[in-house]
Amino acid sequence: MAKAAPDVVPATEFKAHCLALIDRVAEGKGAIVISKRGRPVARLVPIGETSRASRKPLIGCVTIADGDDDLFSTGAVWKSQTPRRK
């Protein structure tokens, strides 16, 4: 049996009724998606329920830079990095 789509609640309504909405989710009555200007921005779910993306293994998803220069570099040469003429 498929889960029902979560209810969408505007942020202003969530702000006004957040404790009641938290209780509703905690009682197992489904997740709530919070929207701002009609766009989903957050999801309120019971503890223990995770999204499919958070269960995805992260092995191979992280690259470690060789040094600080690589970590903070955009590849562009700035004026401050070029030697000054005397």
C-alpha positions, 0 to 999 in steps of 0.5 A, a space after each residue: 500500500 502506497 503512502 499518501 502524499 504529505 500535506 502542504 502547509 504554508 509557512 505562515 500557517 505552520 508558524 501559527 499552528 506549529 505545536 499542533 502540527 508537530 503533535 499531529 506528525 508525532 501521532 503518526 498522521 503523516 508528514 507535512 511539507 512546509 512551503 513559502 510562496 507556494 514552493 516546498 522548503 522543508 518537511 516535518 517528519 516523525 523521528 526515525 523516518 528518513 528520506 531515501 536520499 539520506 539512506 544512500 551510502 556516501 562512499 565515493 561521494 567525497 573528494 579530499 583536496 591535496 592542500 589548502 590552495 586547491 580547497 579555496 582556489 577558484 582557478 582565477 589569478 587575482 591582481 594581488 597574486 601577481 608580482 608588482 613591478 618596481 
